């Protein structure tokens, strides 16, 4: 099992939770980004992959390399829509798990909201990432890791 992080947009607190889980469980954890990443010292199971190109290149890398049984952390719904059918558990940084039952609806809503934004409609967005969201993510990751082990 590998833990994949879509590292371009993953909040620092979420990365730290993943780093601790990686060390505690001896879990290979791969951060993928289109910029250089500085990994913390002393974490033997972390790897960084820097991809060249546009904003979706990191997503394509994860989609190509993740396999059934892996866990991925991303807020990118189109990426989640590629991973879930492959048997990858996908959790967003706020602790929501994308499932085969929910991913179609989430993708439709995302596309609808994207269409509204392209016409100039202010659709709002998520609130600030705080302690409540951090705890929800930690709980969701712990549940996913427990199920997979």
C-alpha positions in Angstrom: 0.0 0.0 0.0 1.2 3.5 -0.9 -0.1 6.8 0.4 -0.2 9.4 -2.4 -0.4 13.1 -1.8 -1.4 15.6 -4.5 1.1 17.9 -2.9 0.5 21.1 -4.9 -2.6 22.0 -2.9 -2.5 19.9 0.2 -2.5 22.0 3.4 0.6 21.8 5.6 -1.3 20.4 8.5 -2.6 17.5 6.3 0.9 16.7 5.1 2.1 16.6 8.7 -0.6 14.1 9.6 0.4 12.0 6.7 4.1 12.2 7.6 3.4 10.9 11.1 1.2 8.1 9.8 3.9 7.1 7.3 6.5 6.8 10.0 4.2 5.1 12.5 3.2 2.4 10.0 6.3 2.2 7.8 4.1 3.3 4.9 5.6 4.5 1.6 4.3 8.0 1.1 4.8 9.8 -2.2 4.2 13.5 -2.6 3.7 14.6 -6.2 3.9 18.2 -7.3 4.9 20.4 -10.2 7.3 22.3 -8.0 10.3 21.4 -5.9 9.3 19.9 -2.5 11.4 20.0 0.7 10.8 16.8 2.6 11.3 16.9 6.4 14.4 15.3 7.8 14.1 12.0 9.5 11.2 10.5 7.6 12.5 7.3 6.0 9.3 6.4 4.1 8.7 9.7 2.2 9.5 10.4 -1.4 8.9 13.4 -3.6 8.2 13.3 -7.3 8.5 16.6 -9.2 6.6 16.5 -12.5 7.2 19.0 -15.3 4.4 20.8 -17.1 1.0 22.2 -16.4 -1.4 22.0 -13.4 -2.8 18.6 -14.2 0.5 16.8 -14.8 0.8 15.8 -11.1 -2.8 14.4 -11.2 -1.9 12.4 -14.3 1.2 11.0 -12.6 -0.8 9.8 -9.6 -3.6 8.4 -11.8 -1.1 6.4 -13.8 0.9 5.0 -10.8 -1.7 4.5 -8.0 -3.1 1.0 -7.8 -5.9 -0.8 -6.0 -5.3 -0.8 -2.3 -3.5 2.5 -2.3 -4.8 5.7 -0.5 -4.7 9.1 -2.2 -5.1 12.6 -0.6 -6.5 15.2 -3.0 -9.1 17.9 -3.3 -9.1 17.4 -7.1 -12.5 15.8 -7.9 -11.5 14.8 -11.5 -8.5 13.0 -10.2 -10.6 11.3 -7.6 -13.0 10.2 -10.4 -10.0 8.5 -12.1 -8.8 6.8 -8.9 -12.0 5.5 -7.2 -12.9 3.1 -10.0 -9.3 1.7 -9.8 -9.9 0.7 -6.1 -7.9 3.6 -4.6 -9.3 5.1 -1.4 -9.5 8.9 -2.0 -9.8 11.4 0.9 -9.9 15.1 0.5 -8.0 17.3 2.9 -11.2 18.1 4.8 -11.8 14.5 5.6 -14.5 13.6 3.0 -13.9 10.2 1.3 -14.8 9.9 -2.3 -16.6 6.6 -3.0 -18.0 4.9 -6.0 -21.5 5.9 -4.8 -20.6 9.6 -4.4 -18.0 10.4 -7.0 -20.4 10.8 -10.0 -22.5 13.3 -8.1 -19.5 15.2 -6.8 -18.0 15.5 -10.3 -21.3 16.7 -11.7 -21.7 19.4 -9.0 -18.0 20.4 -9.5 -18.6 20.7 -13.3 -21.8 22.7 -12.8 -20.1 25.1 -10.3 -17.1 25.5 -12.7 -19.5 26.4 -15.4 -21.1 29.0 -13.2 -17.7 30.5 -12.3 -16.8 30.7 -16.0 -19.8 33.0 -16.6 -18.7 35.3 -13.7 -21.0 34.0 -10.9 -19.4 34.1 -7.5 -20.0 30.6 -6.1 -18.3 31.2 -2.7 -16.1 28.3 -1.7 -14.9 26.4 1.3 -14.4 28.2 4.6 -11.0 28.5 6.2 -9.1 25.2 7.0 -9.0 25.0 10.8 -8.8 22.5 13.7 -12.1 20.9 13.0 -11.2 20.1 9.4 -7.7 18.9 10.5 -9.4 16.5 13.0 -11.9 15.3 10.4 -9.0 14.5 8.0 -7.0 12.7 10.7 -10.0 10.6 11.6 -10.8 9.8 7.9 -7.1 8.8 7.2 -7.0 6.6 10.3 -10.2 4.8 9.3 -8.9 4.3 5.7 -5.6 3.0 7.0 -7.3 0.6 9.4 -9.6 -0.8 6.7 -6.6 -1.3 4.3 -4.4 -3.0 6.9 
